[in-house]
Amino acid sequence: MVICWRLMHVPDTRLSQRKIFSFWIPLAATWLMMAVEGPFLAAIIARLPQPKYNLAAFGVAFAFALLIEAPIIMIMSASTALVDNGQAFQKLRRFTNSLNVGITIIMIIGLIPPIFYVITEDWIGLPRHIARLTHLTTLLFILWPSSIGVRRFYQGILIKNNQTRKVAHGTVIRISSMSLTALILYFFVDLEGAYTGAIAASIGVLCEAVACRIMSRKVVNRLMREKIVAATKPLTYPFIIKFYLPLALTSVLALGVHPMVTFFLGKSRFPIESLAVLPVVNSLVFLFRSLGLSFQEVVITLIGKHKEHYRELWNFALLLSLGVMSLLAVIAFSPLVKIWFGPVSGLSGELSRFAYLPTQILFILPGLTVWISFQRGILVNTKMTAPIIRATALEVLFIILTLIVTIYQLNFIGVVAAASAYIIGRLVANLYLLPYQRLKVV
């Protein structure tokens, strides 16, 4: 009888699909709301004067901002994995602040006119008037990288402590403030479309960073009262650097590929059209990729110390992959694609036609994103981050090789070449990480 009673009262350690979904859905909502930001701003810019030039300038400036923010963007995964007590919080916060200062200085240096115009005019091949428009647009993104660093640091702490709803609340604040700013500028201020987009995006992410800091205050206060467990080693800067460097380099390569793609597009067939359309296509695809990007922190947090929940998370990943690919395919291969790029995004009939084929090529990218988020989540959880950088390096290499072949040998339109390169590069990265993914099965 005693044995039976004990068996009946053994805690349920199984990880159900419902539990995974409940943990994931606020993070998915967060990423989905951020994904809406791109199409919304593109639609605003497309309805202002000279949309082709302003969309191109905004796309190039945003690519620069993403490249500068790259070293800090994975700090959310680091804080999710490493911050267990007050000592770890203080160490990683100082590391984050130092990194924020460093990337802001790099951005200021890159904005020095002789340097900036060499990159945009000589390397990318932008006409002078678009390069000037891009310069001020990039300057308006000056607070973007450090704001991203602050909000992702505190988001990781909230995720670690099962407060994913607060992460979603912060993003609601971001989208609301961004949208309000964009609409005020659109209706009441006579600004170039690219400037309107940059100001609105920067204000939105700054508000979100402040909100995340305020919402995490109780968690931080509790962490500061917790002492290091005897069996736990104190977090040190050498360990943080060893752990985080591959993640930072991964982001630098992954986000740095966008300026490289911009460079190739400037040398392709229909360069201005491709530069104008690619951000709009990417914004649509990102709506569905975002649901996969949100899965990485889910795996880091829920897979368990001994990877005992691998199978449940893998099953969830398979269903999620099929779901996001199917949803994007419904748009890409139906008349809805014309509605999206026309009335919704505000592209002209000429520009819309450049967007159809790249969108169809990219329909499997959201599924590959879910897969790589699962793979990276396993490796971050086990603090084995080196394979992640190697996979990303291979991804970038194959993107560049594909662009060289498709643009210089096959004479593809630039945006079609870019879409093909993104698919081939990501698939190579997935396949490279496959042995590491299987290695971690318990």
HELIX and SHEET records of a PDB file:
HELIX    1   1 VAL A    2  MET A    8  1                                   7    
HELIX    2   2 GLN A   17  ALA A   46  1                                  30    
HELIX    3   3 PRO A   51  ILE A   73  1                                  23    
HELIX    4   4 ILE A   75  LEU A   82  1                                   8    
HELIX    5   5 GLY A   86  GLY A  110  1                                  25    
HELIX    6   6 PRO A  113  TYR A  117  1                                   5    
HELIX    7   7 VAL A  118  ILE A  124  3                                   7    
HELIX    8   8 ARG A  128  LEU A  139  1                                  12    
HELIX    9   9 TRP A  144  LYS A  160  1                                  17    
HELIX   10  10 THR A  164  PHE A  188  1                                  25    
HELIX   11  11 GLY A  193  MET A  215  1                                  23    
HELIX   12  12 ARG A  217  ARG A  225  1                                   9    
HELIX   13  13 TYR A  237  LEU A  265  1                                  29    
HELIX   14  14 PRO A  271  LEU A  293  1                                  23    
HELIX   15  15 PHE A  295  LEU A  302  1                                   8    
HELIX   16  16 TYR A  310  ALA A  332  1                                  23    
HELIX   17  17 LEU A  336  ILE A  339  1                                   4    
HELIX   18  18 TRP A  340  VAL A  344  3                                   5    
HELIX   19  19 GLY A  349  ILE A  361  1                                  13    
HELIX   20  20 LEU A  362  ILE A  364  5                                   3    
HELIX   21  21 LEU A  365  ASN A  381  1                                  17    
HELIX   22  22 ALA A  386  LEU A  403  1                                  18    
HELIX   23  23 ILE A  404  GLN A  409  3                                   6    
HELIX   24  24 GLY A  414  LEU A  439  1                                  26    
END                                                                             
